Amino acid sequence: MNSPTATHEQRRWPRWLRRGPMEITACIVITAGLVMMLQPLAMVLYTWSFVTTLFGTLLFMVVSKFPE
């Protein structure tokens, strides 16, 4: 049986801000950073690849604490 606190907590978080969709977003950002790092065409993409990968990793660490 669900406790009133758990039900209330789930209602406070919007659906797009829950763990599942945000973890997928973080994984996409990490993948984009890796693709930017490995592509041979544009130096600007390579320059920003580390920052993008780092941001995705930090986002994943924060989002993993969100409720389901």
Biopython code that builds the backbone (N, CA, C, O; Angstrom):
import numpy as np
from Bio.PDB.StructureBuilder import StructureBuilder

atoms = [
    (1, "MET", "N", (0.841, -1.171, 0.000)),
    (1, "MET", "CA", (0.000, 0.000, 0.000)),
    (1, "MET", "C", (0.894, 1.245, 0.000)),
    (1, "MET", "O", (1.882, 1.313, 0.732)),
    (2, "ASN", "N", (0.543, 2.197, -0.807)),
    (2, "ASN", "CA", (1.345, 3.426, -0.913)),
    (2, "ASN", "C", (1.094, 4.330, 0.283)),
    (2, "ASN", "O", (-0.034, 4.484, 0.750)),
    (3, "SER", "N", (2.159, 4.910, 0.754)),
    (3, "SER", "CA", (2.009, 5.871, 1.838)),
    (3, "SER", "C", (1.603, 7.226, 1.259)),
    (3, "SER", "O", (1.896, 7.500, 0.096)),
    (4, "PRO", "N", (0.948, 8.067, 2.028)),
    (4, "PRO", "CA", (0.542, 9.391, 1.511)),
    (4, "PRO", "C", (1.725, 10.243, 1.097)),
    (4, "PRO", "O", (1.614, 11.055, 0.179)),
    (5, "THR", "N", (2.857, 10.068, 1.763)),
    (5, "THR", "CA", (4.044, 10.859, 1.427)),
    (5, "THR", "C", (4.559, 10.503, 0.038)),
    (5, "THR", "O", (4.909, 11.389, -0.742)),
    (6, "ALA", "N", (4.607, 9.209, -0.275)),
    (6, "ALA", "CA", (5.105, 8.776, -1.588)),
    (6, "ALA", "C", (4.178, 9.267, -2.699)),
    (6, "ALA", "O", (4.650, 9.708, -3.746)),
    (7, "THR", "N", (2.882, 9.197, -2.484)),
    (7, "THR", "CA", (1.936, 9.648, -3.494)),
    (7, "THR", "C", (2.058, 11.152, -3.694)),
    (7, "THR", "O", (2.016, 11.637, -4.825)),
    (8, "HIS", "N", (2.208, 11.886, -2.602)),
    (8, "HIS", "CA", (2.348, 13.339, -2.693)),
    (8, "HIS", "C", (3.653, 13.715, -3.395)),
    (8, "HIS", "O", (3.689, 14.661, -4.181)),
    (9, "GLU", "N", (4.718, 12.975, -3.111)),
    (9, "GLU", "CA", (6.017, 13.272, -3.735)),
    (9, "GLU", "C", (5.966, 13.030, -5.238)),
    (9, "GLU", "O", (6.554, 13.795, -6.002)),
    (10, "GLN", "N", (5.283, 11.994, -5.672)),
    (10, "GLN", "CA", (5.188, 11.711, -7.096)),
    (10, "GLN", "C", (4.362, 12.774, -7.812)),
    (10, "GLN", "O", (4.623, 13.064, -8.980)),
    (11, "ARG", "N", (3.389, 13.351, -7.152)),
    (11, "ARG", "CA", (2.577, 14.379, -7.784)),
    (11, "ARG", "C", (3.335, 15.689, -7.923)),
    (11, "ARG", "O", (3.036, 16.478, -8.820)),
    (12, "ARG", "N", (4.312, 15.939, -7.053)),
    (12, "ARG", "CA", (5.048, 17.202, -7.112)),
    (12, "ARG", "C", (5.984, 17.276, -8.310)),
    (12, "ARG", "O", (6.188, 18.362, -8.852)),
    (13, "TRP", "N", (6.558, 16.162, -8.740)),
    (13, "TRP", "CA", (7.530, 16.161, -9.829)),
    (13, "TRP", "C", (6.807, 16.021, -11.164)),
    (13, "TRP", "O", (6.004, 15.103, -11.331)),
    (14, "PRO", "N", (7.076, 16.915, -12.121)),
    (14, "PRO", "CA", (6.490, 16.735, -13.455)),
    (14, "PRO", "C", (7.020, 15.455, -14.102)),
    (14, "PRO", "O", (8.106, 14.983, -13.765)),
    (15, "ARG", "N", (6.258, 14.910, -15.016)),
    (15, "ARG", "CA", (6.628, 13.646, -15.645)),
    (15, "ARG", "C", (7.960, 13.737, -16.389)),
    (15, "ARG", "O", (8.730, 12.777, -16.361)),
    (16, "TRP", "N", (8.257, 14.854, -17.050)),
    (16, "TRP", "CA", (9.494, 14.981, -17.829)),
    (16, "TRP", "C", (10.715, 15.154, -16.932)),
    (16, "TRP", "O", (11.847, 15.024, -17.396)),
    (17, "LEU", "N", (10.491, 15.449, -15.634)),
    (17, "LEU", "CA", (11.594, 15.690, -14.711)),
    (17, "LEU", "C", (11.898, 14.456, -13.864)),
    (17, "LEU", "O", (12.691, 14.534, -12.926)),
    (18, "ARG", "N", (11.287, 13.339, -14.178)),
    (18, "ARG", "CA", (11.549, 12.123, -13.421)),
    (18, "ARG", "C", (12.816, 11.445, -13.906)),
    (18, "ARG", "O", (13.390, 11.841, -14.920)),
    (19, "ARG", "N", (13.251, 10.428, -13.186)),
    (19, "ARG", "CA", (14.552, 9.816, -13.422)),
    (19, "ARG", "C", (14.699, 9.211, -14.822)),
    (19, "ARG", "O", (15.721, 9.429, -15.472)),
    (20, "GLY", "N", (13.720, 8.469, -15.294)),
    (20, "GLY", "CA", (13.834, 7.769, -16.572)),
    (20, "GLY", "C", (14.138, 8.687, -17.753)),
    (20, "GLY", "O", (15.162, 8.507, -18.413)),
    (21, "PRO", "N", (13.284, 9.658, -18.037)),
    (21, "PRO", "CA", (13.540, 10.540, -19.178)),
    (21, "PRO", "C", (14.812, 11.381, -19.030)),
    (21, "PRO", "O", (15.502, 11.646, -20.014)),
    (22, "MET", "N", (15.118, 11.796, -17.806)),
    (22, "MET", "CA", (16.310, 12.623, -17.608)),
    (22, "MET", "C", (17.594, 11.808, -17.718)),
    (22, "MET", "O", (18.612, 12.333, -18.169)),
    (23, "GLU", "N", (17.570, 10.525, -17.312)),
    (23, "GLU", "CA", (18.749, 9.675, -17.496)),
    (23, "GLU", "C", (19.002, 9.439, -18.974)),
    (23, "GLU", "O", (20.154, 9.412, -19.408)),
    (24, "ILE", "N", (17.950, 9.268, -19.749)),
    (24, "ILE", "CA", (18.107, 9.089, -21.192)),
    (24, "ILE", "C", (18.696, 10.354, -21.805)),
    (24, "ILE", "O", (19.562, 10.277, -22.677)),
    (25, "THR", "N", (18.231, 11.514, -21.356)),
    (25, "THR", "CA", (18.777, 12.784, -21.843)),
    (25, "THR", "C", (20.258, 12.900, -21.507)),
    (25, "THR", "O", (21.054, 13.320, -22.347)),
    (26, "ALA", "N", (20.631, 12.533, -20.289)),
    (26, "ALA", "CA", (22.037, 12.590, -19.885)),
    (26, "ALA", "C", (22.883, 11.643, -20.728)),
    (26, "ALA", "O", (23.996, 11.992, -21.120)),
    (27, "CYS", "N", (22.374, 10.463, -21.009)),
    (27, "CYS", "CA", (23.113, 9.507, -21.854)),
    (27, "CYS", "C", (23.278, 10.038, -23.274)),
    (27, "CYS", "O", (24.315, 9.821, -23.900)),
    (28, "ILE", "N", (22.277, 10.722, -23.776)),
    (28, "ILE", "CA", (22.373, 11.312, -25.115)),
    (28, "ILE", "C", (23.432, 12.409, -25.137)),
    (28, "ILE", "O", (24.181, 12.523, -26.107)),
    (29, "VAL", "N", (23.502, 13.218, -24.081)),
    (29, "VAL", "CA", (24.516, 14.281, -24.006)),
    (29, "VAL", "C", (25.915, 13.676, -23.928)),
    (29, "VAL", "O", (26.836, 14.173, -24.576)),
    (30, "ILE", "N", (26.084, 12.616, -23.147)),
    (30, "ILE", "CA", (27.380, 11.944, -23.063)),
    (30, "ILE", "C", (27.772, 11.372, -24.418)),
    (30, "ILE", "O", (28.920, 11.512, -24.840)),
    (31, "THR", "N", (26.836, 10.731, -25.100)),
    (31, "THR", "CA", (27.105, 10.163, -26.424)),
    (31, "THR", "C", (27.455, 11.257, -27.425)),
    (31, "THR", "O", (28.352, 11.077, -28.248)),
    (32, "ALA", "N", (26.766, 12.374, -27.365)),
    (32, "ALA", "CA", (27.083, 13.492, -28.263)),
    (32, "ALA", "C", (28.501, 13.995, -28.009)),
    (32, "ALA", "O", (29.223, 14.311, -28.955)),
    (33, "GLY", "N", (28.906, 14.072, -26.743)),
    (33, "GLY", "CA", (30.259, 14.492, -26.420)),
    (33, "GLY", "C", (31.307, 13.533, -26.970)),
    (33, "GLY", "O", (32.345, 13.964, -27.473)),
    (34, "LEU", "N", (31.039, 12.237, -26.876)),
    (34, "LEU", "CA", (31.983, 11.253, -27.413)),
    (34, "LEU", "C", (32.062, 11.317, -28.932)),
    (34, "LEU", "O", (33.144, 11.204, -29.508)),
    (35, "VAL", "N", (30.920, 11.496, -29.578)),
    (35, "VAL", "CA", (30.925, 11.626, -31.043)),
    (35, "VAL", "C", (31.684, 12.881, -31.451)),
    (35, "VAL", "O", (32.438, 12.868, -32.424)),
    (36, "MET", "N", (31.484, 13.962, -30.709)),
    (36, "MET", "CA", (32.220, 15.198, -31.000)),
    (36, "MET", "C", (33.726, 14.985, -30.836)),
    (36, "MET", "O", (34.521, 15.552, -31.586)),
    (37, "MET", "N", (34.108, 14.179, -29.871)),
    (37, "MET", "CA", (35.523, 13.945, -29.612)),
    (37, "MET", "C", (36.168, 13.085, -30.700)),
    (37, "MET", "O", (37.350, 13.251, -31.001)),
    (38, "LEU", "N", (35.406, 12.176, -31.283)),
    (38, "LEU", "CA", (35.973, 11.219, -32.227)),
    (38, "LEU", "C", (35.833, 11.622, -33.690)),
    (38, "LEU", "O", (36.392, 10.963, -34.566)),
    (39, "GLN", "N", (35.103, 12.685, -33.963)),
    (39, "GLN", "CA", (34.920, 13.092, -35.360)),
    (39, "GLN", "C", (36.169, 13.830, -35.862)),
    (39, "GLN", "O", (36.807, 14.544, -35.089)),
    (40, "PRO", "N", (36.524, 13.671, -37.137)),
    (40, "PRO", "CA", (37.759, 14.276, -37.654)),
    (40, "PRO", "C", (37.558, 15.585, -38.424)),
    (40, "PRO", "O", (38.515, 16.078, -39.022)),
    (41, "LEU", "N", (36.354, 16.167, -38.434)),
    (41, "LEU", "CA", (36.071, 17.253, -39.359)),
    (41, "LEU", "C", (36.194, 18.657, -38.778)),
    (41, "LEU", "O", (36.783, 19.527, -39.419)),
    (42, "ALA", "N", (35.671, 18.899, -37.611)),
    (42, "ALA", "CA", (35.593, 20.263, -37.089)),
    (42, "ALA", "C", (36.329, 20.368, -35.750)),
    (42, "ALA", "O", (36.024, 19.646, -34.800)),
    (43, "MET", "N", (37.281, 21.259, -35.697)),
    (43, "MET", "CA", (38.060, 21.455, -34.478)),
    (43, "MET", "C", (37.203, 22.049, -33.357)),
    (43, "MET", "O", (37.439, 21.771, -32.181)),
    (44, "VAL", "N", (36.215, 22.861, -33.719)),
    (44, "VAL", "CA", (35.337, 23.467, -32.710)),
    (44, "VAL", "C", (34.563, 22.386, -31.961)),
    (44, "VAL", "O", (34.399, 22.485, -30.745)),
    (45, "LEU", "N", (34.088, 21.366, -32.653)),
    (45, "LEU", "CA", (33.381, 20.272, -31.989)),
    (45, "LEU", "C", (34.317, 19.511, -31.056)),
    (45, "LEU", "O", (33.938, 19.148, -29.943)),
    (46, "TYR", "N", (35.537, 19.275, -31.517)),
    (46, "TYR", "CA", (36.515, 18.589, -30.679)),
    (46, "TYR", "C", (36.838, 19.420, -29.431)),
    (46, "TYR", "O", (37.011, 18.871, -28.343)),
    (47, "THR", "N", (36.915, 20.727, -29.595)),
    (47, "THR", "CA", (37.230, 21.614, -28.477)),
    (47, "THR", "C", (36.161, 21.542, -27.387)),
    (47, "THR", "O", (36.496, 21.541, -26.203)),
    (48, "TRP", "N", (34.904, 21.481, -27.759)),
    (48, "TRP", "CA", (33.807, 21.463, -26.797)),
    (48, "TRP", "C", (33.415, 20.056, -26.356)),
    (48, "TRP", "O", (32.520, 19.908, -25.523)),
    (49, "SER", "N", (34.048, 19.037, -26.882)),
    (49, "SER", "CA", (33.640, 17.662, -26.580)),
    (49, "SER", "C", (33.850, 17.292, -25.114)),
    (49, "SER", "O", (32.998, 16.635, -24.516)),
    (50, "PHE", "N", (34.976, 17.709, -24.528)),
    (50, "PHE", "CA", (35.228, 17.364, -23.134)),
    (50, "PHE", "C", (34.200, 18.024, -22.212)),
    (50, "PHE", "O", (33.700, 17.396, -21.278)),
    (51, "VAL", "N", (33.893, 19.277, -22.477)),
    (51, "VAL", "CA", (32.906, 19.993, -21.651)),
    (51, "VAL", "C", (31.535, 19.328, -21.776)),
    (51, "VAL", "O", (30.819, 19.185, -20.785)),
    (52, "THR", "N", (31.177, 18.928, -22.977)),
    (52, "THR", "CA", (29.888, 18.284, -23.207)),
    (52, "THR", "C", (29.816, 16.943, -22.484)),
    (52, "THR", "O", (28.810, 16.637, -21.843)),
    (53, "THR", "N", (30.876, 16.143, -22.583)),
    (53, "THR", "CA", (30.902, 14.852, -21.905)),
    (53, "THR", "C", (30.867, 15.037, -20.390)),
    (53, "THR", "O", (30.170, 14.303, -19.689)),
    (54, "LEU", "N", (31.606, 15.999, -19.894)),
    (54, "LEU", "CA", (31.611, 16.273, -18.458)),
    (54, "LEU", "C", (30.237, 16.727, -17.980)),
    (54, "LEU", "O", (29.773, 16.286, -16.929)),
    (55, "PHE", "N", (29.586, 17.599, -18.735)),
    (55, "PHE", "CA", (28.250, 18.057, -18.376)),
    (55, "PHE", "C", (27.261, 16.891, -18.350)),
    (55, "PHE", "O", (26.438, 16.792, -17.440)),
    (56, "GLY", "N", (27.342, 16.014, -19.342)),
    (56, "GLY", "CA", (26.457, 14.852, -19.369)),
    (56, "GLY", "C", (26.685, 13.929, -18.195)),
    (56, "GLY", "O", (25.731, 13.383, -17.639)),
    (57, "THR", "N", (27.936, 13.745, -17.809)),
    (57, "THR", "CA", (28.254, 12.897, -16.665)),
    (57, "THR", "C", (27.733, 13.507, -15.366)),
    (57, "THR", "O", (27.144, 12.807, -14.543)),
    (58, "LEU", "N", (27.945, 14.792, -15.185)),
    (58, "LEU", "CA", (27.427, 15.465, -13.987)),
    (58, "LEU", "C", (25.905, 15.436, -13.955)),
    (58, "LEU", "O", (25.303, 15.232, -12.900)),
    (59, "LEU", "N", (25.288, 15.639, -15.109)),
    (59, "LEU", "CA", (23.829, 15.579, -15.200)),
    (59, "LEU", "C", (23.328, 14.191, -14.809)),
    (59, "LEU", "O", (22.330, 14.069, -14.097)),
    (60, "PHE", "N", (24.008, 13.154, -15.266)),
    (60, "PHE", "CA", (23.602, 11.786, -14.927)),
    (60, "PHE", "C", (23.729, 11.543, -13.429)),
    (60, "PHE", "O", (22.873, 10.894, -12.828)),
    (61, "MET", "N", (24.797, 12.065, -12.822)),
    (61, "MET", "CA", (24.992, 11.867, -11.377)),
    (61, "MET", "C", (23.892, 12.565, -10.584)),
    (61, "MET", "O", (23.423, 12.022, -9.584)),
    (62, "VAL", "N", (23.475, 13.747, -11.003)),
    (62, "VAL", "CA", (22.431, 14.479, -10.297)),
    (62, "VAL", "C", (21.070, 13.815, -10.527)),
    (62, "VAL", "O", (20.286, 13.647, -9.593)),
    (63, "VAL", "N", (20.806, 13.448, -11.757)),
    (63, "VAL", "CA", (19.500, 12.896, -12.126)),
    (63, "VAL", "C", (19.279, 11.530, -11.476)),
    (63, "VAL", "O", (18.137, 11.150, -11.218)),
    (64, "SER", "N", (20.342, 10.797, -11.212)),
    (64, "SER", "CA", (20.172, 9.484, -10.609)),
    (64, "SER", "C", (19.598, 9.574, -9.188)),
    (64, "SER", "O", (19.195, 8.554, -8.628)),
    (65, "LYS", "N", (19.556, 10.755, -8.605)),
    (65, "LYS", "CA", (18.965, 10.959, -7.284)),
    (65, "LYS", "C", (17.480, 11.337, -7.360)),
    (65, "LYS", "O", (16.810, 11.392, -6.328)),
    (66, "PHE", "N", (16.960, 11.597, -8.554)),
    (66, "PHE", "CA", (15.562, 11.986, -8.730)),
    (66, "PHE", "C", (14.637, 10.808, -8.435)),
    (66, "PHE", "O", (15.053, 9.654, -8.545)),
    (67, "PRO", "N", (13.383, 11.086, -8.061)),
    (67, "PRO", "CA", (12.428, 9.998, -7.858)),
    (67, "PRO", "C", (11.995, 9.389, -9.180)),
    (67, "PRO", "O", (12.078, 10.026, -10.230)),
    (68, "GLU", "N", (11.537, 8.161, -9.113)),
    (68, "GLU", "CA", (11.076, 7.485, -10.322)),
    (68, "GLU", "C", (9.700, 7.929, -10.593)),
    (68, "GLU", "O", (9.092, 7.493, -11.570)),
]
sb = StructureBuilder()
sb.init_structure("model")
sb.init_model(0)
sb.init_chain("A")
sb.init_seg("    ")
for serial, (resi, resn, name, xyz) in enumerate(atoms, 1):
    if name == "N":
        sb.init_residue(resn, " ", resi, " ")
    sb.init_atom(name, np.array(xyz, "f"), 0.0, 1.0, " ", f" {name:<3s}", serial, name[0])
structure = sb.get_structure()
